Amino acid sequence: MTPNESTAAKARRSVRLSLLSVLLAGGALCAAAAARAEGLPRLTTHQGYVEDVSRSSGLAIDDPLAVFGFVLGALPETVTVYPTENYFYFSFVYDKARYAGNIRLDNVDREKGKVHFAYFEELAEWKDQPPVKHTLLGQEHGVAVEKVEDLVWRISFRGKTVTFRLNDLRGVKPPATALGPDETYIGPVFDDAAVRFFLVYNRRLELFHYVLDETAPAPETYAAATITDRILIGNRTGFAYYRDHKRERKILIGVFEGNSRVNNAFDGPFDQLPDNFIEGDTLRDAILAIEPSLKGKIDRFGSSPDGADRYLISPYAHYRTEEDLHPFHECATSKDVPAEAYYGCFVIDPAAEEQAMQEEPPPEPEKKGKKTVSTERKNAKAARAAK
């Protein structure tokens, strides 16, 4: 301001500065909105982590209903459930520790007005598994579960209602080149690692494969293994694939063992079967062809009548180094392997794998024999942060 500036001039200058501030602020907001529109990454900061860890909380962590109310209350009005076994994962920090959990709209229980809720202190390799809080919630708990339409469900509790949109993959089919003449397509799999697969059953060899769904945008970039470029390893997930010699497709052959030990999002698709898209008894018939003794003991999803166990479809290895994957290539290229047995090269026997590793097996495949995985373990799937 000049020494001779009048009061009116000062007022006009103040207005101009105020308008400039508004314009600049508006420009910043527009720039932020434009950045979102341009698909720029979502930023997370260390500051946020420190403040979460340092924050005191009045949440009653031992009360499942209190925690369920907190989780549901923190969600927007509508959410998308991507994994195909209908788990909605979340995580939060409480009392200096990170917790993970899930809300699951199980195919059978949701029709009865029930929803599964589980949470636990996140797993780590250096400590024992903490206890899991798991509850099947329904009207008796004040929880309402209502079907809006196919693959859309509404959950209400204590004045909060959230619509859960399940992943609609009804039109997803493998291209003709991705399916062999002896194979049956069971259904599409969306793993919690954000990777899509085709679950395929080989009728002649009586075995399953998870084939990468390449009709969808690539979920990550890949690096060729040093031992052979037939083996590709995902840079984000650590999933290992074998490029089929006979068909244009990639078969899942391995997941990194460290991820299996902590039950995180990268522990493999064994617990994301295509429940919403299994046609009739297709899956049960395939399982019974392999394990006839299960006749009358499993439903069409491969689960026991009480839902406590489910047939384990985990034909891939849990590897520590690339060398652990080399036997797949040796088998696939061996002249001693009959041509008709070729696809057997991509299936691992979990019991043999455990013996070869000579150490405690990864925690996720709690088995009866080598065939089932417990519901409690599945409910304990560690989660990445909910969106």
Helices and strands as residue ranges (DSSP letters): H 7-37, H 46-54, H 64-74, E 78-81, E 87-94, E 97-104, H 107-110, E 115-121, E 133-137, G 139-141, E 143-149, E 152-157, E 160-166, G 176-178, E 183-190, E 196-202, E 207-212, E 222-224, E 231-234, E 240-243, E 250-256, H 257-261, G 269-271, G 275-277, H 282-290, G 292-294, E 309-311, E 317-319, G 322-325, H 326-333, G 339-346, H 350-357, E 372-374, H 375-379
